[in-house]
Amino acid sequence: MPDFEFVLALVSRWLHILAAITAVGGTIFARAVVFPTLAPLPDEERARLHAALRERWATIVKAAIGFLLVSGLYNFMVTATQSRVPSWYHMVFGIKFLLALAIFAIASLLIGKSPAAQAVRSRAPLWLNLNIALAVAVVCLSGVLRTAEKTPKPPAVEPIEIPAPN
Ligand code: HEM
């Protein structure tokens, strides 16, 4: 029977992939389908529809960010504590993590209500393009991380006491 840690790592991986495809797919859908479809509508109708769509999408974005952070940090912790990885692994992970934080910040502004969020939203297609480009980079870097050879760390050796010679 698989042990608890194995199942937890598998569930965490599933959640990570599901949250990533939902967030990235939704962003591409918004840019390629929603915005061009809303563009020709009269201002008032477009603003009403945009607000309604944004409210529903906001719930999904918040959940996706939460799942990505929790599952991603858990996956990283398991890898870092249990396996030996090549020296480049941590650098690539660091870049991926920073790019992911930038994506989360832009996505949060696109769904937010603050004046800063409104300024970002007034040029939403541009910011969506940037987030899609960043997400492609993050997925590519994740693929690179996946190729890293991970060898289990040997168990810690208990120090043995050598009796002093008489
Ligand atoms: C936009 C956000 C993100 C996207 C699109 C994304 C996407 C992915 C994808 C596609 C994988 C490969 C899954 C697999 O083959 O098992 C992956 C793996 C991983 N992700 Fe993310 N991720 C994101 C954010 C994060 C964050 C915020 C963290 C850390 C806090 C993180 C940590 C990891 C780790 C540790 C792995 C495993 C890498 C390995 O195979 O060694 N990810 N991610």
Residues whose N, C-alpha, C, O or C-beta is under 5 A from the ligand:
A	BS01	HEM	R13 A20 L68 L69 G72 L73 N75 F76 A100 I103 A135 V138 V139 S142 L145 R146
